[in-house]
Amino acid sequence: MVGLPYDCLVNPLGAVRLTFEKAVASGSDRVTFDGRDWGAIDLFREFLFENGGLSQVPILNSANIQWTQPNTLVRFRGMIQDMLGNEFYVGAYKDGAIWRTNKFTDVSHFPMGTSPDMRIWERRLLYCVPVPGQNSWTESLSDVVQFTNWTSPQREKRQRVDDAAIGDMDLQVSNHEFQGSPCTKRMREGGLHSESSHLQESTTEGTSTSMVPDLDRNSLPCLVKIYDSPESDLKLNDVFEFIGVLTFDPELTADMDDPDELANGFCEDALAHLPPSKVPRLHCLIHRKLAIHDFLSCSPMMEPKSHLVKEIREALLGHLTAVLGNDAVAAHFMLLHLLSRVHARVDTLAVGKLSLNLTCFSKESVSVFGSHLNLAVKNLLPFTHCIPLSVEYLNAASLAPRKDYQTNRLVSGVLQLAEGSHLTIDETQLQAGTLNSTGVGNAGLLKNLMELQNVEYDFKYYKMKMAADVQLLVLSEGKSNILPADLVLPFRPSSVGSLGIVDAEALKAWRWYLATLRSLPHSIEPEMQKVIEDELVAARQADRSLGTQEFSRWLTMGRLMSVSFGETCLSMEHWQMVKELERLRRERLQLGDGKCL
């Protein structure tokens, strides 16, 4: 920024204060009254998006948090795991005759004293975690290099001195003038977040403060503070990139053993008082919702209808066929499955999903073909998970998120997943046994996710269904009795599955292909609609067991077949391909699962 006395990258708060002082000097009373943006966001948008500054802002993660300096500009990519309500804070105050602001920071940079001229503003609190199941190939090693360029011994020493000087004045005014006043505004979003959440830090040495079960202790959660944004913009389980001011310092800790310290603060949420050494804060300046495309390292420059798309399709099909032991039919169905997504909802019906149950697996074969297939999916999709299903797992697992009323927070479950996640369920370990009440509930949760694409969140006194969009793949010996998939296909390998050596550029092209084509719009021309209607009537007359469920699945397969070629309209050629695939599938089913090879 030419002429700007503050560096937006290493001293963003200086830029915030500068724009605030200019707005106050212009005579705008609104600036000090309600705290709505006074031009700071525009300044950062110009720096990030018009002047190319975004590429200079590092993406914060567990590997490079140690290299960051507090009060610098960073990016954090994560899923909104819990919504903690709103907090009040001293947003503006008078230092003598000069108005100061505390926006986008946890502590005041100037003594606030006991000035009666104070303005109390609001901000929202979001607890965000790395996207569950995010695969390592989505992360860039360059982020670590960028962070190493940010730190210097002189800056670090100066920061420690500044922190020590201002640490004792952090919202001290609240101990006197606002004690006992209501401090947390409850957020309501469809009845889900009727109360703000709390978290009590464990005093056990080495205990992780993560709110997500089974989350890698090296993963980095983040408490994101949101300003000037409608509540409808951010929803539970959405994946966002937050760009803002990081406040994180292991030397700044809250005395969690002193109940008065928590009681006298502006916010009742204990989570907001976790030491920054456990959960860093990010005061968000700009945020944007992320799609799968945003997790690709780079994308080929081509149109979806390009002839190169067909070449990519054939190469990917060849790869899947090799992984699946030369079973080309299974590879075709797998391709359609990987392209599927929920693109509409009609009543309880999730339109566009295409779950797949590959049968004829044994404990031995799943260790070969299943392992290769899982690895292939991990290399193709950003967010993947695998559940080894057994009676013991069902009886003990915490699949559904649940409300903990003692800490007043939402505790995550295995099925709290981001949109576009892929879930593989291995049923080959499932043997006869007795399900307890937890097991019965977990089986029902998985069934609802597969059939209806929703997950019931447990609020103890009631259940709330949350919409999901998860691709489900089941590997089993016979047809799954627990998980009724849209497609059941006996697996027929003719050779040992092999991943082989996959070219890095081919992987990038396949990732782009799956991410781009699954979001293509689709329609059926009137002439084609008439052809399909006639064929569905004829099929119903030939087989009275066929119903709306089968017809809906055929239409979904037709859409996905067209999409796989980069086409947005269903053609007769692609419809015939769907019919042939369905014929081959039913032919295998007629042989019976007992004749698995």
C-alpha positions as CSV (number, residue, x, y, z in Angstrom):
1,M,0.0,0.0,0.0
2,V,1.8,3.2,-1.2
3,G,2.0,5.8,1.5
4,L,0.5,3.6,4.2
5,P,2.5,3.9,7.5
6,Y,1.4,0.5,8.7
7,D,2.2,-2.9,7.1
8,C,-1.1,-4.8,6.6
9,L,0.8,-8.1,6.8
10,V,2.9,-7.7,10.0
11,N,1.0,-4.9,11.7
12,P,-2.7,-5.1,10.7
13,L,-3.9,-3.5,13.9
14,G,-1.9,-0.4,13.1
15,A,-3.8,-0.2,9.8
16,V,-7.1,-0.7,11.7
17,R,-6.3,2.1,14.2
18,L,-5.2,4.4,11.3
19,T,-8.5,4.0,9.5
20,F,-10.4,4.4,12.7
21,E,-8.6,7.7,13.6
22,K,-9.3,9.0,10.1
23,A,-13.0,8.1,10.3
24,V,-13.3,9.8,13.7
25,A,-11.5,12.9,12.4
26,S,-13.9,13.1,9.5
27,G,-16.7,13.7,12.1
28,S,-18.6,10.5,11.8
29,D,-20.4,9.8,15.1
30,R,-21.5,6.3,13.8
31,V,-17.9,5.1,13.9
32,T,-17.8,5.3,17.7
33,F,-21.4,4.5,18.3
34,D,-22.0,1.0,16.8
35,G,-18.6,-0.1,15.5
36,R,-19.7,-0.9,12.0
37,D,-16.9,-1.0,9.5
38,W,-15.4,2.4,9.0
39,G,-13.2,1.5,6.0
40,A,-10.7,-0.9,7.5
41,I,-12.2,-3.9,5.6
42,D,-12.0,-2.0,2.3
43,L,-8.3,-1.3,2.9
44,F,-7.6,-5.0,3.5
45,R,-9.6,-6.1,0.5
46,E,-7.6,-3.8,-1.6
47,F,-4.3,-5.1,-0.2
48,L,-5.4,-8.8,-0.4
49,F,-7.3,-9.0,-3.7
50,E,-6.3,-6.0,-5.8
51,N,-2.6,-5.7,-4.8
52,G,-1.9,-9.4,-4.7
53,G,-1.4,-9.6,-0.9
54,L,-3.4,-12.8,-0.4
55,S,-0.5,-15.0,-1.6
56,Q,1.7,-13.5,1.1
57,V,-0.6,-14.4,3.9
58,P,0.3,-17.8,5.4
59,I,-2.2,-20.5,6.1
60,L,-2.1,-21.3,9.8
61,N,-1.8,-24.9,10.8
62,S,-0.2,-27.0,13.6
63,A,3.1,-27.2,11.8
64,N,3.8,-23.5,11.5
65,I,2.0,-22.0,14.5
66,Q,5.3,-21.9,16.3
67,W,6.7,-19.6,13.7
68,T,4.0,-16.9,13.9
69,Q,4.0,-13.6,15.7
70,P,0.9,-12.4,17.6
71,N,-1.0,-9.6,16.0
72,T,0.0,-10.5,12.4
73,L,-2.2,-11.3,9.5
74,V,-2.9,-15.0,8.8
75,R,-5.4,-17.3,7.1
76,F,-7.1,-20.2,8.8
77,R,-9.0,-22.9,6.9
78,G,-11.4,-25.0,9.0
79,M,-14.9,-26.3,9.7
80,I,-17.3,-24.6,12.0
81,Q,-17.6,-27.2,14.8
82,D,-19.5,-25.2,17.3
83,M,-21.1,-21.7,17.5
84,L,-20.5,-20.2,20.9
85,G,-22.8,-17.2,20.9
86,N,-21.9,-13.5,21.1
87,E,-19.7,-11.6,23.4
88,F,-19.6,-7.9,24.4
89,Y,-16.4,-6.0,24.6
90,V,-15.2,-2.4,25.0
91,G,-15.0,-1.5,21.3
92,A,-14.2,2.2,21.6
93,Y,-13.1,4.5,24.5
94,K,-11.7,7.9,25.0
95,D,-8.0,8.3,25.9
96,G,-8.1,11.9,27.1
97,A,-9.6,13.7,24.1
98,I,-8.7,10.9,21.6
99,W,-11.0,8.1,20.7
100,R,-9.3,4.6,20.6
101,T,-10.6,1.3,19.4
102,N,-10.1,-2.3,20.6
103,K,-11.8,-3.9,17.5
104,F,-10.0,-7.0,16.1
105,T,-8.0,-7.6,19.3
106,D,-8.3,-9.1,22.7
107,V,-6.4,-6.5,24.6
108,S,-6.2,-2.7,24.6
109,H,-3.1,-1.2,23.1
110,F,-3.6,2.0,25.3
111,P,-4.6,2.4,28.9
112,M,-8.4,2.7,29.2
113,G,-8.4,4.0,32.7
114,T,-11.8,4.8,34.1
115,S,-13.1,7.0,31.3
116,P,-16.9,7.2,31.2
117,D,-16.7,7.5,27.4
118,M,-16.8,3.9,26.4
119,R,-18.7,2.0,23.7
120,I,-19.7,-1.6,24.2
121,W,-19.8,-3.6,20.9
122,E,-20.6,-7.2,20.0
123,R,-18.8,-10.0,18.2
124,R,-19.6,-13.6,17.4
125,L,-17.5,-16.6,18.6
126,L,-17.0,-19.7,16.4
127,Y,-15.0,-22.7,17.4
128,C,-13.4,-24.0,14.2
129,V,-11.3,-27.2,13.6
130,P,-9.3,-28.5,10.7
131,V,-11.7,-30.2,8.3
132,P,-12.3,-33.7,9.5
133,G,-10.6,-36.3,7.3
134,Q,-8.7,-33.7,5.3
135,N,-5.9,-35.4,3.4
136,S,-2.3,-34.3,3.5
137,W,-2.0,-33.6,-0.2
138,T,-4.3,-30.6,0.2
139,E,-1.7,-28.8,2.3
140,S,1.1,-26.8,0.8
141,L,4.7,-27.1,2.2
142,S,5.3,-23.5,1.1
143,D,3.2,-22.3,4.1
144,V,6.0,-23.2,6.5
145,V,8.6,-21.3,4.4
146,Q,6.3,-18.2,4.4
147,F,6.1,-18.3,8.2
148,T,9.8,-18.5,8.7
149,N,10.2,-15.3,6.9
150,W,7.9,-13.5,9.3
151,T,9.8,-13.9,12.5
152,S,12.9,-12.2,13.7
153,P,14.5,-12.2,17.2
154,Q,14.1,-8.4,17.5
155,R,10.4,-8.5,16.7
156,E,9.9,-11.4,19.0
157,K,11.7,-9.6,21.9
158,R,9.7,-6.4,21.3
159,Q,6.4,-8.4,21.2
160,R,7.2,-10.0,24.6
161,V,7.8,-6.6,26.1
162,D,4.6,-5.1,24.7
163,D,2.6,-8.1,25.9
164,A,4.0,-7.8,29.4
165,A,3.1,-4.1,29.4
166,I,-0.4,-4.5,28.4
167,G,-1.2,-7.9,29.8
168,D,-2.5,-6.5,33.1
169,M,-4.9,-4.0,31.6
170,D,-6.8,-6.6,29.5
171,L,-10.4,-5.4,30.0
172,Q,-9.8,-4.4,33.7
173,V,-12.7,-2.0,33.4
174,S,-15.1,-4.9,33.3
175,N,-14.2,-5.8,36.9
176,H,-15.7,-2.5,38.1
177,E,-18.3,-1.1,35.8
178,F,-19.9,-4.2,34.3
179,Q,-19.7,-6.8,37.0
180,G,-23.0,-8.7,37.3
181,S,-24.3,-7.4,34.0
182,P,-25.5,-9.9,31.3
183,C,-22.6,-10.6,29.1
184,T,-23.5,-13.2,26.5
185,K,-26.1,-12.8,23.9
186,R,-27.6,-16.2,23.0
187,M,-27.6,-17.0,19.3
188,R,-30.5,-18.9,17.7
189,E,-30.3,-20.6,14.3
190,G,-33.2,-22.9,13.6
191,G,-33.3,-23.9,17.2
192,L,-29.9,-25.5,17.1
193,H,-27.8,-22.9,18.9
194,S,-30.3,-21.9,21.6
195,E,-27.5,-21.3,24.0
196,S,-23.9,-20.2,23.8
197,S,-21.3,-22.9,24.5
198,H,-18.8,-23.3,27.3
199,L,-15.7,-25.3,27.7
200,Q,-13.8,-26.1,30.9
201,E,-10.1,-26.6,30.4
202,S,-8.7,-29.9,31.9
203,T,-6.1,-29.3,34.5
204,T,-4.5,-32.7,33.7
205,E,-0.9,-32.3,32.5
206,G,-0.7,-32.9,28.7
207,T,-4.5,-33.2,28.2
208,S,-5.6,-32.0,24.8
209,T,-8.3,-29.3,24.8
210,S,-9.6,-30.3,21.4
211,M,-13.4,-30.6,21.3
212,V,-13.3,-33.3,18.5
213,P,-13.0,-37.0,19.5
214,D,-10.1,-38.8,17.9
215,L,-8.7,-35.5,16.5
216,D,-4.9,-35.7,16.0
217,R,-3.3,-33.8,18.9
218,N,-1.2,-32.1,16.4
219,S,-4.2,-30.6,14.7
220,L,-4.9,-26.9,15.4
221,P,-8.4,-25.7,16.5
222,C,-9.0,-22.0,16.4
223,L,-11.4,-19.6,18.2
224,V,-12.6,-17.3,15.5
225,K,-14.2,-13.9,16.4
226,I,-16.5,-12.5,13.7
227,Y,-17.4,-8.9,13.2
228,D,-20.1,-7.1,11.1
229,S,-21.4,-10.3,9.5
230,P,-25.0,-11.6,9.3
231,E,-25.6,-14.8,11.3
232,S,-27.0,-16.5,8.2
233,D,-23.6,-16.2,6.4
234,L,-22.0,-18.8,8.6
235,K,-23.5,-22.1,9.5
236,L,-22.5,-25.2,11.5
237,N,-20.3,-27.6,9.6
238,D,-19.5,-25.1,6.8
239,V,-15.9,-24.9,5.7
240,F,-14.5,-21.4,5.6
241,E,-11.2,-19.5,5.1
242,F,-10.9,-16.8,7.7
243,I,-8.4,-14.0,7.2
244,G,-7.6,-11.9,10.2
245,V,-5.4,-10.9,13.1
246,L,-3.9,-13.8,15.1
247,T,-3.6,-13.5,18.9
248,F,-1.6,-16.4,20.1
249,D,1.1,-16.4,22.8
250,P,2.0,-19.3,25.1
251,E,3.2,-16.8,27.7
252,L,-0.2,-15.2,28.0
253,T,-2.4,-17.5,30.0
254,A,-5.6,-17.1,32.0
255,D,-5.7,-18.2,35.6
256,M,-8.4,-20.9,35.3
257,D,-8.2,-21.7,39.0
258,D,-9.5,-18.3,39.9
259,P,-13.3,-18.3,39.5
260,D,-13.5,-14.6,39.9
261,E,-11.4,-14.0,36.8
262,L,-14.0,-15.8,34.7
263,A,-17.0,-14.4,36.6
264,N,-15.9,-10.8,36.2
265,G,-15.3,-11.0,32.4
266,F,-17.6,-9.7,29.7
267,C,-18.2,-13.2,28.4
268,E,-19.5,-16.2,30.4
269,D,-18.0,-18.7,28.0
270,A,-15.1,-20.5,29.6
271,L,-13.9,-21.4,26.2
272,A,-13.1,-17.7,25.4
273,H,-10.8,-17.7,28.4
274,L,-8.7,-20.8,27.4
275,P,-5.1,-19.8,27.3
276,P,-4.0,-18.8,23.8
277,S,-1.3,-21.4,24.1
278,K,-4.1,-24.0,23.7
279,V,-6.6,-22.4,21.3
280,P,-5.3,-19.4,19.3
281,R,-7.7,-16.6,18.5
282,L,-8.3,-15.1,15.1
283,H,-10.1,-11.8,14.8
284,C,-11.6,-12.1,11.4
285,L,-11.4,-9.3,8.9
286,I,-12.6,-11.2,5.8
287,H,-14.1,-14.7,5.4
288,R,-15.2,-16.8,2.5
289,K,-16.9,-20.2,2.2
290,L,-14.7,-22.8,0.6
291,A,-15.5,-25.4,-2.0
292,I,-13.6,-28.6,-2.8
293,H,-11.9,-26.7,-5.6
294,D,-10.2,-24.5,-3.1
295,F,-8.3,-27.4,-1.7
296,L,-6.7,-28.4,-5.0
297,S,-3.0,-27.3,-5.4
298,C,-3.7,-26.2,-8.9
299,S,-6.3,-26.8,-11.6
300,P,-5.9,-27.6,-15.3
301,M,-6.9,-24.7,-17.5
302,M,-9.7,-26.2,-19.6
303,E,-13.4,-26.0,-20.1
304,P,-15.5,-28.9,-18.7
305,K,-16.7,-29.7,-22.3
306,S,-13.2,-29.9,-23.6
307,H,-12.2,-33.1,-25.4
308,L,-9.4,-33.4,-22.8
309,V,-12.2,-34.1,-20.3
310,K,-12.9,-37.4,-22.1
311,E,-9.3,-38.3,-22.0
312,I,-9.1,-37.6,-18.3
313,R,-12.2,-39.7,-17.8
314,E,-10.8,-42.7,-19.7
315,A,-7.5,-42.4,-17.7
316,L,-9.3,-42.3,-14.4
317,L,-11.5,-45.2,-15.3
318,G,-8.4,-47.2,-16.3
319,H,-6.9,-46.3,-12.9
320,L,-10.0,-47.4,-11.0
321,T,-10.3,-50.6,-13.1
322,A,-6.7,-51.5,-12.1
323,V,-7.3,-50.8,-8.5
324,L,-10.4,-53.0,-8.6
325,G,-8.7,-56.0,-10.0
326,N,-9.7,-55.4,-13.6
327,D,-13.4,-55.2,-12.7
328,A,-14.5,-52.6,-15.3
329,V,-18.2,-52.7,-14.3
330,A,-17.3,-51.9,-10.7
331,A,-15.0,-49.1,-11.9
332,H,-17.8,-47.5,-13.9
333,F,-20.1,-47.5,-10.9
334,M,-17.3,-46.2,-8.7
335,L,-16.8,-43.3,-11.0
336,L,-20.5,-42.4,-10.9
337,H,-20.4,-42.7,-7.1
338,L,-17.4,-40.3,-6.8
339,L,-19.2,-37.7,-8.9
340,S,-22.4,-37.9,-6.9
341,R,-23.7,-35.1,-4.6
342,V,-26.9,-33.9,-3.1
343,H,-28.1,-31.1,-5.4
344,A,-31.7,-30.8,-4.3
345,R,-34.0,-31.9,-1.5
346,V,-37.7,-32.8,-2.0
347,D,-39.4,-33.4,1.3
348,T,-37.2,-36.0,2.9
349,L,-35.6,-37.1,-0.4
350,A,-32.0,-36.1,-1.0
351,V,-31.8,-35.9,-4.8
352,G,-28.5,-36.7,-6.4
353,K,-26.9,-39.0,-3.9
354,L,-25.6,-42.4,-5.1
355,S,-24.4,-44.7,-2.3
356,L,-22.6,-47.9,-3.4
357,N,-22.4,-51.3,-1.7
358,L,-19.7,-53.6,-3.2
359,T,-20.3,-57.1,-2.0
360,C,-18.4,-60.4,-2.2
361,F,-15.5,-59.1,0.0
362,S,-13.9,-61.3,2.6
363,K,-11.6,-60.3,5.4
364,E,-8.7,-61.5,3.2
365,S,-9.7,-59.7,0.0
366,V,-10.7,-56.5,1.7
367,S,-7.1,-56.3,3.0
368,V,-5.9,-56.1,-0.6
369,F,-8.6,-54.6,-2.7
370,G,-10.2,-52.6,0.1
371,S,-6.9,-51.1,1.1
372,H,-6.0,-50.2,-2.5
373,L,-9.4,-48.7,-3.0
374,N,-9.3,-46.6,0.2
375,L,-5.8,-45.3,-0.7
376,A,-7.0,-44.4,-4.2
377,V,-10.0,-42.5,-2.9
378,K,-7.8,-40.7,-0.4
379,N,-5.5,-39.6,-3.3
380,L,-8.5,-38.3,-5.3
381,L,-10.8,-36.6,-2.7
382,P,-9.9,-33.9,-0.1
383,F,-11.9,-35.3,2.8
384,T,-12.1,-39.0,3.4
385,H,-12.9,-41.3,6.3
386,C,-13.1,-45.1,6.9
387,I,-15.1,-46.9,9.6
388,P,-14.2,-50.5,10.4
389,L,-17.7,-51.6,11.3
390,S,-18.2,-54.2,14.1
391,V,-20.6,-54.9,16.9
392,E,-18.0,-53.6,19.4
393,Y,-17.6,-50.4,17.3
394,L,-21.4,-49.7,17.1
395,N,-21.8,-50.3,20.8
396,A,-19.1,-47.9,21.8
397,A,-18.7,-45.2,19.1
398,S,-19.9,-41.6,19.4
399,L,-21.3,-41.1,16.0
400,A,-23.7,-38.2,16.6
401,P,-22.7,-34.8,17.9
402,R,-24.3,-34.3,21.3
403,K,-25.0,-31.3,23.6
404,D,-23.1,-31.4,26.9
405,Y,-25.1,-29.3,29.3
406,Q,-22.5,-29.3,32.0
407,T,-20.1,-27.5,29.7
408,N,-22.9,-26.1,27.6
409,R,-21.2,-27.0,24.3
410,L,-21.7,-29.2,21.3
411,V,-19.4,-32.3,21.5
412,S,-18.5,-33.5,18.0
413,G,-19.2,-37.0,16.8
414,V,-17.7,-39.1,14.0
415,L,-20.6,-38.1,11.6
416,Q,-20.1,-34.4,12.0
417,L,-18.6,-34.1,8.6
418,A,-18.1,-31.3,6.0
419,E,-20.0,-31.2,2.8
420,G,-18.4,-33.3,0.1
421,S,-16.8,-35.8,2.5
422,H,-16.4,-39.4,1.5
423,L,-17.1,-42.2,4.0
424,T,-16.1,-45.9,3.4
425,I,-17.6,-48.5,5.7
426,D,-15.9,-51.9,6.0
427,E,-18.5,-54.4,7.1
428,T,-16.2,-57.5,6.7
429,Q,-15.4,-57.4,10.4
430,L,-19.1,-57.5,11.4
431,Q,-20.1,-60.7,13.1
432,A,-23.1,-61.9,15.0
433,G,-23.6,-60.1,18.3
434,T,-25.9,-58.1,20.5
435,L,-26.3,-54.4,20.0
436,N,-26.9,-52.3,23.1
437,S,-28.9,-49.1,23.1
438,T,-25.9,-47.1,21.8
439,G,-25.3,-49.7,19.1
440,V,-29.0,-49.6,17.9
441,G,-28.8,-45.8,17.9
442,N,-25.6,-45.8,15.9
443,A,-27.0,-48.2,13.4
444,G,-30.0,-46.0,12.9
445,L,-27.7,-42.9,12.5
446,L,-25.7,-44.6,9.7
447,K,-28.9,-45.8,8.0
448,N,-30.4,-42.3,8.0
449,L,-27.2,-40.8,6.7
450,M,-27.2,-43.3,3.8
451,E,-31.0,-43.1,3.0
452,L,-31.8,-39.5,3.9
453,Q,-28.5,-37.7,4.0
454,N,-29.1,-36.3,7.5
455,V,-27.6,-36.8,11.0
456,E,-29.6,-36.6,14.2
457,Y,-27.8,-34.3,16.7
458,D,-28.5,-35.4,20.3
459,F,-29.7,-32.6,22.5
460,K,-30.6,-35.0,25.3
461,Y,-34.2,-33.8,25.6
462,Y,-34.8,-33.8,21.8
463,K,-33.1,-34.7,18.6
464,M,-32.5,-32.4,15.7
465,K,-31.9,-33.5,12.1
466,M,-29.0,-31.7,10.3
467,A,-28.7,-32.1,6.5
468,A,-25.5,-33.7,5.2
469,D,-23.9,-34.4,1.9
470,V,-21.6,-37.4,2.3
471,Q,-20.7,-40.0,-0.3
472,L,-21.0,-43.5,1.3
473,L,-19.3,-46.6,0.1
474,V,-19.9,-50.0,1.8
475,L,-17.6,-53.0,1.5
476,S,-19.3,-56.2,2.7
477,E,-19.5,-59.9,2.2
478,G,-23.2,-60.0,1.3
479,K,-25.7,-57.3,0.9
480,S,-25.6,-55.0,3.9
481,N,-28.5,-55.5,6.2
482,I,-27.7,-52.3,8.2
483,L,-26.9,-49.9,5.3
484,P,-29.4,-50.1,2.4
485,A,-27.3,-48.5,-0.4
486,D,-28.7,-47.1,-3.6
487,L,-26.6,-49.6,-5.6
488,V,-25.6,-53.1,-4.7
489,L,-22.9,-54.7,-6.9
490,P,-21.1,-58.0,-6.5
491,F,-17.4,-57.4,-6.9
492,R,-15.8,-59.6,-9.6
493,P,-12.0,-59.1,-9.8
494,S,-10.0,-61.1,-12.3
495,S,-6.6,-60.0,-11.1
496,V,-4.8,-58.7,-8.0
497,G,-5.6,-55.0,-7.6
498,S,-2.7,-52.6,-8.0
499,L,-2.2,-48.9,-7.6
500,G,0.9,-48.8,-9.7
501,I,2.8,-45.6,-10.1
502,V,0.5,-42.7,-10.7
503,D,1.9,-39.6,-12.4
504,A,1.5,-36.4,-10.2
505,E,0.1,-34.5,-13.1
506,A,-2.5,-37.2,-13.8
507,L,-3.5,-37.1,-10.1
508,K,-4.0,-33.3,-10.3
509,A,-6.1,-33.7,-13.5
510,W,-8.3,-36.4,-11.8
511,R,-8.8,-34.3,-8.8
512,W,-9.8,-31.3,-10.9
513,Y,-12.1,-33.6,-12.9
514,L,-14.0,-34.9,-9.9
515,A,-14.2,-31.5,-8.2
516,T,-15.4,-29.6,-11.3
517,L,-17.7,-32.0,-13.0
518,R,-19.7,-33.0,-9.8
519,S,-20.9,-29.3,-9.6
520,L,-22.0,-29.0,-13.2
521,P,-25.6,-28.1,-13.7
522,H,-27.8,-30.6,-15.6
523,S,-31.1,-30.8,-17.4
524,I,-33.1,-33.1,-19.6
525,E,-34.6,-31.8,-22.9
526,P,-38.3,-32.4,-23.5
527,E,-37.7,-34.9,-26.3
528,M,-35.4,-36.9,-24.0
529,Q,-37.9,-36.7,-21.2
530,K,-40.6,-38.3,-23.4
531,V,-38.2,-41.2,-24.3
532,I,-37.4,-41.8,-20.7
533,E,-41.0,-41.7,-19.6
534,D,-41.9,-44.3,-22.2
535,E,-39.1,-46.6,-21.2
536,L,-39.9,-46.3,-17.5
537,V,-43.5,-47.3,-18.3
538,A,-42.4,-50.2,-20.3
539,A,-40.0,-51.3,-17.6
540,R,-42.8,-51.1,-15.0
541,Q,-45.0,-53.3,-17.1
542,A,-42.3,-55.9,-17.5
543,D,-41.4,-55.9,-13.8
544,R,-44.0,-54.9,-11.3
545,S,-41.5,-54.8,-8.5
546,L,-39.9,-51.6,-9.9
547,G,-41.0,-48.4,-8.2
548,T,-40.2,-44.8,-7.9
549,Q,-37.0,-45.5,-6.0
550,E,-35.5,-47.4,-8.9
551,F,-36.7,-44.8,-11.4
552,S,-35.2,-42.0,-9.4
553,R,-31.9,-43.9,-9.2
554,W,-31.8,-44.4,-13.0
555,L,-32.3,-40.7,-13.5
556,T,-29.5,-39.9,-11.1
557,M,-27.3,-42.4,-12.9
558,G,-28.2,-40.7,-16.2
559,R,-27.3,-37.3,-14.9
560,L,-24.0,-38.6,-13.5
561,M,-23.2,-40.4,-16.7
562,S,-23.6,-37.1,-18.7
563,V,-21.7,-35.2,-16.1
564,S,-18.8,-37.7,-16.4
565,F,-18.3,-36.6,-20.0
566,G,-18.6,-32.9,-19.1
567,E,-22.1,-32.7,-20.6
568,T,-25.0,-30.8,-19.0
569,C,-27.8,-32.5,-20.9
570,L,-28.7,-36.2,-21.0
571,S,-28.2,-37.7,-24.4
572,M,-29.6,-40.9,-25.8
573,E,-26.0,-42.4,-25.9
574,H,-25.5,-41.8,-22.2
575,W,-28.9,-43.1,-21.3
576,Q,-28.1,-46.3,-23.2
577,M,-24.9,-46.6,-21.3
578,V,-26.8,-46.3,-18.0
579,K,-29.2,-49.1,-19.1
580,E,-26.3,-51.3,-20.1
581,L,-24.6,-50.8,-16.7
582,E,-27.8,-51.6,-15.0
583,R,-28.3,-54.7,-17.0
584,L,-24.8,-56.0,-16.1
585,R,-25.4,-55.2,-12.4
586,R,-28.7,-57.0,-12.3
587,E,-27.1,-59.9,-14.2
588,R,-24.6,-60.2,-11.4
589,L,-27.2,-60.0,-8.7
590,Q,-29.2,-62.8,-10.2
591,L,-26.2,-65.1,-9.7
592,G,-26.5,-64.5,-6.0
593,D,-23.9,-63.3,-3.4
594,G,-23.3,-66.9,-2.5
595,K,-21.4,-67.3,-5.8
596,C,-18.9,-64.7,-5.1
597,L,-15.5,-65.4,-6.8
